[in-house]
Amino acid sequence: MASEFEKNAVKRLTKLKERLKKKGIKAKVRVRVGIPFVEILGPAKKEKVSMILIGSHGKSLVRQMLIGSTSDNLLRYAPGAASDREVENG
């Protein structure tokens, strides 16, 4: 059974999906529970998605070195991934 958090996430993401649709961007809404990197990359590879958008926020260097981050792992392993820094620096 979906938690209140999951229901709220689906509701908010569905609104975003509709905004994107009006701009001609096709999107899917999926809310999953688990290890973020695994839950994002697995379905993305299976469905051969063309783009994964993900935000990032600062972590301490020690924490990042020990456990990494979802965005770092996606940049390493997702096909065609690029960071905003790579795009800016061309």
Secondary structure, 3 states (H helix, E strand, C coil): CCCHHHHHHHHHHHHHHHHHHHCCCCCCCCCCCCCHHHHHHHHHHHHCCCCCCCCCCCCCHHHHHHHCCHHHHHHHHCCCCCCHHHHHHC
